[in-house]
């Protein structure tokens, strides 16, 4: 019946609003700091309305990680995949991350940069989801490096070491930006990445027109 479909659609939208707010709050208060009360206040909902969508705090945390990953995929991974293969994608994934910070997507910076430290020593499904995301993101950077090597755009690089170094630049930039809220560090980080991979306007492939 139409009313049933509307109720289901409303329920989906409500759940989406809850997890989106949960991601934002978690970057400030941590995943362990998430509470039904805080979410209810932030969303102007009743606590029972929040409880109706999640069976436990762990369910809420896992849904929050999933939503953070979806947003990261949209804002960081997909723009990089649209760039020219190899060196273009390697630089694009770093640039997209810095732009994700510049937009202040979340008040506490990158969700995963803080979550991996908070949950790294807490065994369980939430840690496993965060670890899987981190492993996957590193693999994406590594694959871009491998493609750049195959295309002759990088010389004598170990893709594992390069992925590790670029991840380090990303994490250091996130920490500095969160503490100081200084956009100039994001432009500096973009230039550091380019110097590290030896990119110039001559070596970078042209971006195809839209």
Secondary structure, DSSP 8 states (H G I E B T S, - for coil): -HHHHHHHHHHHHHHHHHHHHHHHHHHHH-STT--HHHHHHHHT--HHHHHTT-SSHHHHHHHHHHHHHHHHIIIIIHHHHTS-TTHHHHHHHHHHHHHHHHTTSSTTS-HHHHHHHHHTTS-SHHHHHHHHHHHHHHHHHHHHHHHHHHTTSS-S--HHHHHHHHHHHHHHHHHHHHHH--THHHHHHHHHHHHHHT--TTTS------
